[in-house]
Amino acid sequence: MNKCIQSMTGFGRAQLETDQLSAVCEIRALNGRYFEADLRLPKFLYEIDAPIRRALNEKLERGTITCIFNISFPNFRPQDQQISINTGLAEAYLERYKALSLALDLDFRDPFREIIRIPDVIQSGERAIDASVKEAIIALSLKAADHLIQFREEEGRATGRKLLLLVDAIQGDLDIVSSHEEDRRLGLRTRIYAQLAEHVLAELRDTNRFEQEILLYLDKWDIAEEKQRLQQHVGYFKQCLEKEPFGRKLNFIAQEMGREMNTMGVKSNYFPMQQAVVEMKEKLEQIKEQVLNLV
């Protein structure tokens, strides 16, 4: 089964409502060379961070992912929550407050409100979470990932249409290059012949050898191989776009296309052909920008 083309950016959301649990998972994805995930789980669910991370990596492959969970328990009773007070820590802070007021010669005021806001002075015990709840949260994250993939595929199809138009336009520019090939060759031959004839031809008795020298010189400016390779790269790009549109692979093909275009631009030495090469390069840059956003 062929892989659908996917954009790297997107948004996914999933919601779960049961007697025990009310949960929402939202995933936002941005461009990234590799898979990077920022999971924002409540502290009491940290132990399922790694399983969720692995599952999302397998599903989403690439991109910078932010996954936010909003979780509550509808039937939670306040009396079930364990709260402890670190009296020793509170007393230590109180003594420091008193010492500071004496050192600065300031009136000492009751610092109760400040002390209870200090981290770890008041601690809440972690809830005991059933395995079924943990499994439900993991499943919820995968459901949100599926929604994100749908979003990615919609964006990917739009990107695929743009890429196909651009690569077809490059093919059109390559046809323009080919249409000027004979005129360029005749022009080069005439110019070279005129420049060399008065200096070399008079000293040569064998005019056939002179013609061979001209042909050898023209071969140095021949771009037939570059055109053929570029044609192959264009075809391969379209084939991969249809069957296995992985962003990295398409980017590698685009780089190879660029190499052939650069060589053609240097060797063509003919303005109409160089213009067509410039047009190809402009479209190739657009292709590279689009490909960077593919998974």
C-alpha positions as CSV (number, residue, x, y, z in Angstrom):
1,M,0.0,0.0,0.0
2,N,1.4,3.4,-1.0
3,K,2.1,5.9,1.7
4,C,0.1,9.1,1.5
5,I,2.0,12.3,1.2
6,Q,1.9,14.2,4.5
7,S,2.7,17.7,5.6
8,M,4.8,17.9,8.8
9,T,2.6,20.7,10.3
10,G,-0.9,20.1,11.6
11,F,-3.2,19.8,14.6
12,G,-5.0,16.9,16.2
13,R,-7.4,16.6,19.1
14,A,-9.2,13.7,20.9
15,Q,-11.6,13.7,23.8
16,L,-12.6,11.0,26.3
17,E,-15.5,11.1,28.8
18,T,-16.3,8.2,31.2
19,D,-17.6,7.9,34.7
20,Q,-14.0,7.8,36.0
21,L,-12.2,10.1,33.6
22,S,-12.6,13.3,31.6
23,A,-9.6,13.9,29.3
24,V,-8.6,16.0,26.3
25,C,-5.4,15.5,24.3
26,E,-4.2,18.1,21.8
27,I,-1.2,17.7,19.5
28,R,0.4,20.4,17.5
29,A,3.1,19.6,14.9
30,L,5.7,21.9,13.3
31,N,8.6,21.2,11.0
32,G,11.6,19.3,12.3
33,R,14.3,17.1,10.8
34,Y,13.8,14.5,13.4
35,F,11.0,13.5,15.9
36,E,11.0,15.7,19.0
37,A,8.1,15.6,21.4
38,D,7.2,17.9,24.3
39,L,4.6,15.9,26.4
40,R,2.7,17.9,29.0
41,L,1.3,15.3,31.3
42,P,0.1,15.8,34.9
43,K,2.8,14.7,37.4
44,F,0.8,11.6,38.4
45,L,1.0,10.3,34.9
46,Y,4.8,10.7,34.3
47,E,5.3,7.0,34.2
48,I,3.4,6.7,30.9
49,D,5.5,9.5,29.3
50,A,7.9,7.0,27.6
51,P,5.2,4.7,26.2
52,I,3.3,7.7,24.8
53,R,6.5,9.1,23.3
54,R,7.4,5.8,21.6
55,A,3.9,5.4,20.2
56,L,3.7,8.9,18.8
57,N,7.2,8.5,17.3
58,E,6.1,5.4,15.5
59,K,3.0,7.1,14.1
60,L,4.2,10.6,13.3
61,E,7.8,9.8,12.3
62,R,9.1,13.4,12.0
63,G,8.4,16.8,13.3
64,T,8.4,18.9,16.4
65,I,5.4,17.8,18.5
66,T,3.7,19.5,21.4
67,C,1.2,17.2,23.1
68,I,-1.0,18.7,25.8
69,F,-3.2,16.7,28.2
70,N,-6.1,18.2,30.2
71,I,-7.3,15.5,32.7
72,S,-9.8,15.5,35.5
73,F,-11.7,12.9,37.5
74,P,-15.5,13.6,37.8
75,N,-16.1,11.4,40.8
76,F,-13.1,12.5,42.7
77,R,-13.8,13.1,46.4
78,P,-11.7,15.7,48.3
79,Q,-11.4,13.5,51.3
80,D,-9.6,10.9,49.1
81,Q,-6.7,13.4,48.4
82,Q,-3.8,13.0,50.8
83,I,-2.2,16.3,51.9
84,S,0.9,16.6,54.1
85,I,2.5,19.7,55.7
86,N,6.3,19.9,56.0
87,T,6.4,21.5,59.4
88,G,10.1,21.4,59.7
89,L,10.6,23.3,56.4
90,A,8.0,25.9,57.5
91,E,9.7,26.4,60.8
92,A,13.1,26.9,59.1
93,Y,11.7,29.5,56.8
94,L,10.0,31.3,59.8
95,E,13.3,31.4,61.7
96,R,15.0,32.9,58.6
97,Y,12.3,35.5,58.3
98,K,12.9,36.5,62.0
99,A,16.6,36.7,61.6
100,L,16.3,38.8,58.4
101,S,14.0,41.3,60.1
102,L,16.5,41.7,63.0
103,A,19.5,42.1,60.7
104,L,17.7,44.8,58.7
105,D,16.1,46.4,61.7
106,L,12.6,45.9,60.3
107,D,9.3,45.2,62.0
108,F,8.6,41.5,62.0
109,R,5.2,40.7,60.4
110,D,3.4,37.4,60.4
111,P,4.7,35.6,57.2
112,F,2.2,32.8,57.2
113,R,0.8,33.5,53.7
114,E,4.3,33.7,52.2
115,I,5.4,30.5,53.9
116,I,2.5,28.3,52.7
117,R,3.2,29.4,49.1
118,I,6.8,28.1,49.3
119,P,7.2,24.9,47.3
120,D,7.1,21.6,49.3
121,V,5.8,23.2,52.5
122,I,2.3,21.9,51.6
123,Q,2.5,18.6,49.6
124,S,-0.3,16.7,48.0
125,G,0.0,12.9,47.7
126,E,-0.1,11.4,44.3
127,R,-3.3,9.7,43.2
128,A,-3.2,6.0,42.7
129,I,-4.1,5.7,39.0
130,D,-5.6,2.4,37.7
131,A,-3.9,0.7,34.9
132,S,-7.1,1.0,32.8
133,V,-6.9,4.8,33.1
134,K,-3.3,4.8,32.0
135,E,-4.2,2.7,29.0
136,A,-7.1,5.0,28.2
137,I,-4.7,8.0,28.2
138,I,-2.3,6.3,25.9
139,A,-5.1,5.3,23.5
140,L,-6.4,8.9,23.6
141,S,-3.0,10.2,22.6
142,L,-3.0,7.8,19.6
143,K,-6.5,8.9,18.6
144,A,-5.3,12.6,18.6
145,A,-2.3,11.5,16.5
146,D,-4.7,9.9,14.0
147,H,-6.6,13.2,13.8
148,L,-3.3,15.0,13.2
149,I,-2.4,12.5,10.5
150,Q,-5.7,13.3,8.7
151,F,-4.8,17.0,8.9
152,R,-1.3,16.3,7.6
153,E,-2.6,14.2,4.7
154,E,-5.0,17.0,3.6
155,E,-2.1,19.5,3.7
156,G,0.1,17.0,2.0
157,R,-2.2,16.5,-0.9
158,A,-2.3,20.2,-1.5
159,T,1.6,20.3,-1.4
160,G,1.8,17.3,-3.7
161,R,-0.3,19.2,-6.3
162,K,2.0,22.2,-6.1
163,L,5.1,20.0,-6.5
164,L,3.6,18.2,-9.5
165,L,2.9,21.6,-11.2
166,L,6.5,22.8,-10.4
167,V,8.2,19.6,-11.6
168,D,6.1,19.7,-14.8
169,A,7.1,23.3,-15.3
170,I,10.8,22.3,-15.0
171,Q,10.2,19.7,-17.7
172,G,8.8,22.4,-19.9
173,D,11.9,24.5,-19.3
174,L,14.1,21.5,-20.1
175,D,12.2,21.2,-23.4
176,I,13.0,24.9,-24.1
177,V,16.7,24.2,-23.5
178,S,16.5,21.3,-26.0
179,S,14.8,23.5,-28.6
180,H,17.7,25.8,-28.6
181,E,20.4,23.1,-28.8
182,E,20.9,23.1,-32.6
183,D,21.1,26.9,-32.9
184,R,23.6,27.1,-30.0
185,R,25.7,24.4,-31.6
186,L,25.8,26.1,-35.0
187,G,26.5,29.4,-33.4
188,L,29.4,28.0,-31.3
189,R,30.8,26.2,-34.4
190,T,30.7,29.3,-36.5
191,R,32.3,31.5,-33.8
192,I,35.1,29.0,-33.1
193,Y,35.7,28.4,-36.7
194,A,36.1,32.1,-37.4
195,Q,38.4,32.6,-34.5
196,L,40.7,29.7,-35.3
197,A,40.6,29.6,-39.0
198,E,42.9,32.6,-39.7
199,H,45.5,31.4,-37.1
200,V,45.4,27.6,-37.5
201,L,43.9,26.7,-40.8
202,A,46.6,28.3,-42.8
203,E,49.2,26.1,-41.1
204,L,47.2,22.9,-41.6
205,R,47.2,21.0,-44.8
206,D,44.7,18.4,-43.5
207,T,41.3,20.2,-43.2
208,N,39.6,17.0,-41.9
209,R,41.9,17.2,-38.8
210,F,40.8,20.8,-38.3
211,E,37.2,19.7,-38.4
212,Q,37.9,17.0,-35.8
213,E,39.5,19.6,-33.5
214,I,36.4,21.8,-33.8
215,L,34.1,18.8,-32.9
216,L,36.3,17.9,-29.9
217,Y,36.1,21.5,-28.7
218,L,32.3,21.5,-29.1
219,D,32.0,18.3,-27.2
220,K,33.4,20.1,-24.1
221,W,30.3,22.3,-24.2
222,D,27.9,19.5,-24.9
223,I,25.1,19.2,-22.3
224,A,23.4,16.0,-23.6
225,E,24.3,14.0,-20.5
226,E,23.2,16.7,-18.1
227,K,19.8,16.9,-19.9
228,Q,19.4,13.2,-19.8
229,R,20.2,12.9,-16.1
230,L,17.9,15.8,-15.3
231,Q,15.2,14.2,-17.3
232,Q,15.7,11.0,-15.3
233,H,15.6,12.9,-12.0
234,V,12.4,14.7,-13.0
235,G,10.8,11.3,-13.8
236,Y,12.0,9.7,-10.6
237,F,10.8,12.7,-8.5
238,K,7.3,12.3,-10.0
239,Q,7.4,8.5,-9.4
240,C,8.4,9.0,-5.7
241,L,5.8,11.7,-5.3
242,E,3.2,9.2,-6.3
243,K,4.4,6.0,-4.6
244,E,6.7,6.9,-1.6
245,P,6.6,10.7,-1.0
246,F,9.1,10.8,1.9
247,G,10.4,14.4,2.4
248,R,14.0,13.4,2.8
249,K,14.1,11.3,-0.4
250,L,12.4,14.0,-2.4
251,N,14.9,16.5,-1.0
252,F,17.8,14.3,-2.2
253,I,16.4,14.1,-5.7
254,A,15.9,17.9,-5.8
255,Q,19.6,18.3,-4.8
256,E,20.6,16.1,-7.7
257,M,18.4,18.1,-10.1
258,G,20.1,21.2,-8.9
259,R,23.6,19.8,-9.7
260,E,22.6,19.1,-13.3
261,M,21.0,22.5,-13.7
262,N,24.2,24.2,-12.4
263,T,26.3,22.3,-14.9
264,M,23.9,23.0,-17.8
265,G,24.0,26.7,-17.0
266,V,27.8,26.8,-17.1
267,K,28.2,24.7,-20.2
268,S,25.4,26.0,-22.3
269,N,27.1,29.4,-23.0
270,Y,24.0,30.5,-24.9
271,F,21.7,33.2,-23.4
272,P,18.3,31.7,-24.4
273,M,19.3,28.4,-22.8
274,Q,20.7,30.1,-19.7
275,Q,17.4,31.9,-19.3
276,A,15.6,28.6,-19.3
277,V,18.0,27.2,-16.7
278,V,17.4,30.2,-14.5
279,E,13.7,29.5,-14.7
280,M,14.3,25.9,-13.7
281,K,16.4,26.9,-10.7
282,E,13.7,29.3,-9.5
283,K,11.1,26.5,-9.6
284,L,13.5,24.1,-8.0
285,E,13.9,26.5,-5.0
286,Q,10.2,26.5,-4.6
287,I,10.2,22.7,-4.7
288,K,12.9,22.6,-1.9
289,E,10.8,24.9,0.3
290,Q,7.7,22.7,-0.1
291,V,9.6,19.4,0.4
292,L,11.0,20.7,3.7
293,N,7.5,20.6,5.1
294,L,6.9,16.9,4.2
295,V,7.2,14.0,6.6
